Amino acid sequence: MSSPVQPGCQFASDNTAGYCPEAWASLEQANAGTVPSYGDDRWTARACELIREVFEHDAEIFFSFNGTAANSLALAAMCQSYHSILCHEVSHVETDECGAPEFFSNGTKLLLLQGERAKLGADAIHRAVERRRDIHFPKPRVVSVTQATELSTVYSVGELAAVRDACSRHGLRLHMDGARFANAIAALGVPPRSVTWEVGVDVLCFGGTKNGMGMGEAIVFFNRDLADEFAWRCKQAGQLCSKMRYLAAPWVGLLENGAWLANAVRANAAAARLEAGLALIPGVEILGKREANAVFAKLTPAYAAALRAIGWKFYDFIGAGGCRFMCSWATTDADVDTFLADARATAGGMNGEGKSES
Ligand SMILES: *Cc1c(COP(=O)(O)O)cnc(C)c1O
């Protein structure tokens, strides 16, 4: 029998979960003995080898402690300070990195684009480039897309090919924030290469943290020329881990037997279960089409407050205009079902007050 679920932060974020067993086991193995430092160890070599296998590409790979650093340093490597980066207005690089992409690139400007459900389309890219081409405007150089997006949608292979075509047409490089890349692959069921280097992605920030590690992202340069001197950039930014085995070993656990994908499949399935349950509750409106591991739903403030009073934690998500319920590899059916039972009971007790007013 499983232990009863306590209301808590299960749905607040996918970074509320711990290490998954596979990542933890290889971390424990890597803890034994002394090994060379600064990435000259066999764990780092193995992690890089596995990432190359997953992507079927001889990419250049670096590890950072978190995603803000991965994105910011990758973007800095793709631009000069007088360039600009085209990204969606709700993208993490714009809304959640405290200006780090601009800071680490010495002032490269983010240009914000709009697009359905947090995705960029070729037209928006084209218009942004065509709007100004003169010397007084920061020259567009990079497009940054997020896969899966901040709104739990996923770019299809075709949508990315259209982005790639717009990039080629305008001489733009393509960066992918893949903090939830595994969830996108789980949703799409395509090989990782087909949504990365095959559609022109130059650099992918491949997320480990939300996929089942305690910390760590991999910066994967499919365009190896862009990796020139990147090691120095990491070191200067305080992102070179001296005991690199601790950043690298969890990747070995995640990738060696496919735990990375199994974790993402589980997280997405938990979100699907949650979404299906919420959709049946009067007073809850599901927002948008979910493809990855987050559900967005509109609840009245009183209803959301009542759920929070029970102990459930979840964020209001400005870009979506509702509440975000994020699932992780660790979200169990029991977590989902307990939450849904509370949500149903709370909705029933609201005497109609919980119903969406619009
Ligand atoms: C979580 C996340 C990141 C990384 O955030 P850090 O807190 O810096 O690790 C990057 N991009 C997206 C879309 C994210 O959700």
The ligand as a Gaussian input file, in Angstrom:
#p B3LYP/6-31G(d) Opt

LIG

0 1
 C       13.733000      26.066000     -15.615000
 C       14.004000      26.670000     -16.932000
 C       15.292000      27.108000     -17.282000
 C       16.463000      27.061000     -16.332000
 O       16.291000      27.778000     -15.159000
 P       17.397000      27.819000     -14.005000
 O       16.611000      28.158000     -12.789000
 O       18.368000      28.868000     -14.363000
 O       18.048000      26.487000     -13.965000
 C       15.488000      27.574000     -18.562000
 N       14.482000      27.637000     -19.444000
 C       13.234000      27.239000     -19.150000
 C       12.163000      27.297000     -20.189000
 C       12.948000      26.752000     -17.876000
 O       11.708000      26.371000     -17.574000

